[in-house]
């Protein structure tokens, strides 16, 4: 029985580039955030230009903070140390 191809159609997740300033004040790509319906996933670029998953966070703002400032907030990670 053939499947309905429309079932396979979905909106792709939003991908947001996050930049930060380097020591010289130049904007550099810090990584990307993939915004899902219930979470945001932060990715950092590696030397080959591919993305490696950094963390899954509860919001785009939290993921942007991690990439921009290198901050992993305790409330997001659930850690107490």
C-alpha positions, 0 to 999 in steps of 0.5 A, spaced: 500 500 500 503 506 497 504 511 503 501 518 502 508 523 500 504 529 503 505 525 510 513 526 509 512 534 508 514 538 514 517 545 515 525 545 516 527 547 523 530 554 523 537 555 523 540 561 526 547 563 525 551 566 531 557 571 531 561 574 536 567 579 536 574 576 536 580 580 540 581 584 534 573 586 534 572 582 528 565 579 527 567 571 527 562 565 526 561 562 533 556 557 531 549 556 529 542 554 533 537 550 530 530 552 533 526 546 534 519 546 536 520 545 543 528 546 544 534 549 541 540 545 539 547 549 539 552 547 534 559 549 533 563 549 527 569 545 526 576 546 522 572 542 516 566 547 516 562 542 519 557 542 525 558 539 532 552 539 536 554 543 543 548 542 547 541 542 547 537 548 550 530 550 552 530 556 548 534 560 542 536 565 547 540 560 551 543 557 545 545 564 543 548 566 550 552 559 550 555 560 543 556 568 543 559 568 550 561 561 552 556 561 558 553 554 560 547 557 564 546 552 571 539 553 570 539 550 563 544 544 564 541 542 571 548 542 574 549 545 581 557 546 581 
